[in-house]
């Protein structure tokens, strides 16, 4: 879609508009629901070993940012679970004293 918009003389890059005489129209590049589509697509990309889903989605976060976000969430969940387990263990130990 970005290619079609750029073919029509629109761009979301201000510097590019000045350099090449294109119309600066960043709102035209914003697509409602792209974040949900990107999440599904990047999940497929993450699980795909043949590299079929190798393109980033224009207007959404890049795949690298998505992957780091998922890893960060997993690490945070792991740390919360570890802390909860430690709290449960300490609670039982206090009750046994």
N, C-alpha and C positions, 0 to 999 in steps of 0.2 A: 504494500500500500504506500509506503514511503516513496518508493520508486515512481509510482504513478503521480503522487503529489509533486514530487520534484520535476517530473516530466511536464507537469502543468505549470511549472515556473514558481512553485512555492517551496519554502524551506523553513526549518525550525532553527536554523543556525544564523544568527544575526551577522556574523562576520562573512559568511558565505553569501548572504543577500547583498551585502555591500560590495563584495569583490566581483560577483558574477551578475549583478543586476536582477536577482530573483526577488520575489515578494516574500517578505518576512511574515510568516503566519504560524507561529508556534501552536496556537489553539487547534488548528486543523490537524495537527499530528497527534493530538490527545484522543485516545479511543476509549470510550466507556467500557469497562469490564476487562480491559487488557491485563490487569493484574491477576484476575482469576484464570484467564487463558494462559498467561505466562507461567503461573504456578503448575498447572496441569502439564503444559508442554515441557517445562524444565524437569518435572518428575519423570516423564518419559525419557528425557535426555539423560538424566542421571542413571536410570536403570538400563539404558540401551548400550550394549557393548560394541555394536557395529558402527557407532558414530553416525547413524542416520539422522538423528536430531541434533545436528551440530551448529545450527544457526542461532544467533541471539535474536530476540524479538525487539524490533524497533519501537521505541516509546515505553518500554518496560525496563526494569532493572536487568543488568547483564547477568549471564549465567554464573559467572564467578561470584558476584555479590549474593546471588540466590544460594549457591552452594555453601558459602561462608555463613550465611544466615542460618541455614539448616544445621550446619555443624555447631554453630554457637548455641542454638536452641537445644540440641542434643547434649552438649556439655553442661549447659545450665540445668537441664532436667536431671542429668546424672548427679551433679553436685547437690541438688535439692534432695534427691532420693538418698544419697549418701548421708546427708545431714539428718534427714528424717530417721534413717535407720540408727544413726548414732544417738539421736534423742530418745528413741524407743528403747534402745539398749540401756541408756543411762537411767531412764524411768524405771525399768525393771530392776536394775541394780539398786536403786534407791529404795524400792519397795522391799527388797530382800535384806536390807541392812537392819 
